[in-house]
Amino acid sequence: MIVWLNGAFGAGKTTTSGRLVTLSDRLRAFDPEWVGYLLATNLADHEVSDFQHYPSWRRLVPVVADELVRVTGQHLVAAQSVLVEEYWQEIRAGLAGLGHDVFHVVLDADAQTLHARIDADQDEPERIRPWRHRHVDAYQTALDWLAPSADLVIDTGTHGAADVARQIHLAVAPRL
């Protein structure tokens, strides 16, 4: 199984992923961004505004996830915003085509909370902050398809990371 944590920047995907993997030794964190970094470095002469625009990223993420599952025997927790519906469908279909059940979780928070968390994030370089802020509107627009496509939607504005991780774990534990 692949537990995919989706949502806006500042929704708590990375923090929740870290908490979730501590609740079961059958879970392992997987960061699809590293596939993007690999492509961005090796396709530097094919500039895009977001590595998700590389069709290769959408093809390779399922392949890399599948390989990690095969090597470790663990289920994965992927923390990655995917706000373009067609991209999400490609990734989900790629994972399903490799035999993986996908449990799609949307971590939601209101725009004010998201902007405040983005401003408070000390781990991201300052130059990234405006890009993350611009994606809040894209996330809000994407909610029209994101929420119905999710197996679980959790409001992270009213629940802390530990509680959110427990809720997800309760939902997926019978399937692990």
SULKA-V173541 format. One record per helix or strand of 3 or more residues. SS is the DSSP state (helix for helix, strand for strand). FROM is the first residue (numbers start at 0). TO is the last residue. If there is no record, write none. Layout:
ss=SS from=FROM to=TO
ss=SS from=FROM to=TO
This chain:
ss=strand from=1 to=6
ss=helix from=12 to=20
ss=strand from=26 to=29
ss=helix from=32 to=41
ss=helix from=50 to=52
ss=helix from=54 to=71
ss=strand from=74 to=78
ss=helix from=84 to=96
ss=strand from=101 to=107
ss=helix from=110 to=119
ss=helix from=125 to=148
ss=strand from=151 to=154
ss=helix from=160 to=174
